[in-house]
C-alpha cells in the first residue's frame, strides 16, 4: 500500500498548533489552580489536611 504524503496547508498547521496551545494552557491553569485549593475532599492523614488539635478534643 502506497501512502502519498501531501504537504500540510499553513492554515492547517496554525489550527493544530493553536488548538494544542489552547488545550495545554487550560490544562496547566486548571491544575495549577486546583493545587492551590484547600483539600476539602481529603480526610485526616492526607497530605495537606490540617490535623485537629489534641486539646480541642479533651
BADOMI-195980 format. One record per residue: residue number from 1; x, y, z of N, C-alpha, C in turn. Coordinates in steps of 0.2 Angstrom, whole numbers. Layout:
! residues N
     k    n_px    n_py    n_pz   ca_px   ca_py   ca_pz    c_px    c_py    c_pz
   NUM       X       Y       Z       X       Y       Z       X       Y       Z
...
***
This chain:
! residues 58
     k    n_px    n_py    n_pz   ca_px   ca_py   ca_pz    c_px    c_py    c_pz
     1       4      -6       0       0       0       0       4       6       0
     2       3      10      -5       7      17      -5       3      22      -3
     3       6      26       2       3      32       5       7      38       3
     4       3      42      -1       6      48      -3       5      54       2
     5      11      57       4      10      62       9      10      69       6
     6       4      72       7       4      79       4       6      84       9
     7       9      89       7      11      95      12       5      98      15
     8       6      99      22       0     102      25       0     109      23
     9      -6     112      23      -8     119      21      -6     123      28
    10      -3     129      27      -1     133      33      -7     134      37
    11     -13     135      35     -18     136      39     -20     130      44
    12     -19     124      41     -20     118      45     -15     118      50
    13      -9     119      49      -3     119      54      -5     124      60
    14      -7     130      58      -9     135      63     -15     133      67
    15     -20     130      64     -25     127      68     -23     122      73
    16     -19     117      71     -17     112      75     -13     115      81
    17      -8     119      79      -4     122      85      -8     126      89
    18     -13     130      87     -17     134      91     -21     130      96
    19     -24     125      93     -28     121      97     -24     117     103
    20     -18     115     101     -13     112     106     -12     117     111
    21     -10     123     109      -8     128     114     -14     130     119
    22     -20     130     116     -26     132     120     -27     126     125
    23     -27     120     123     -28     114     127     -23     114     133
    24     -16     115     131     -11     115     136     -12     120     141
    25     -13     126     139     -14     132     143     -20     131     148
    26     -25     128     146     -31     127     150     -29     122     155
    27     -26     116     153     -24     111     157     -19     113     163
    28     -14     117     161     -10     119     166     -13     124     171
    29     -17     129     168     -20     133     173     -25     130     178
    30     -29     125     175     -33     121     180     -30     117     185
    31     -24     114     183     -20     110     188     -17     115     193
    32     -14     120     190     -11     125     195     -16     128     200
    33     -22     129     197     -27     132     202     -30     127     207
    34     -30     120     205     -33     115     209     -27     114     215
    35     -21     115     213     -16     113     218     -15     119     223
    36     -19     124     222     -19     130     227     -25     130     231
    37     -30     125     230     -36     125     234     -35     121     240
    38     -38     122     245     -38     118     251     -41     111     250
    39     -39     106     253     -41     100     252     -48      98     255
    40     -53     101     252     -60     100     255     -62      92     255
    41     -60      89     250     -62      82     249     -57      77     252
    42     -52      79     256     -47      74     259     -49      74     266
    43     -47      68     269     -48      67     276     -42      67     280
    44     -43      65     287     -37      65     291     -31      60     288
    45     -25      62     289     -20      58     287     -18      60     279
    46     -22      64     276     -20      65     269     -15      71     269
    47     -11      72     263      -6      77     263     -10      84     263
    48      -8      88     267     -11      95     267     -17      95     271
    49     -19      90     274     -25      90     279     -23      93     285
    50     -26      98     288     -25     101     294     -27      96     300
    51     -22      94     304     -23      90     309     -27      93     315
    52     -32      90     318     -36      93     323     -31      94     330
    53     -32      99     333     -28     100     340     -31      95     345
    54     -26      92     348     -27      87     353     -31      90     359
    55     -29      96     361     -33     100     366     -40     101     365
    56     -42     102     359     -49     103     357     -53      97     359
    57     -51      91     358     -55      85     359     -55      84     366
    58     -51      86     371     -51      84     378     -55      90     382
***
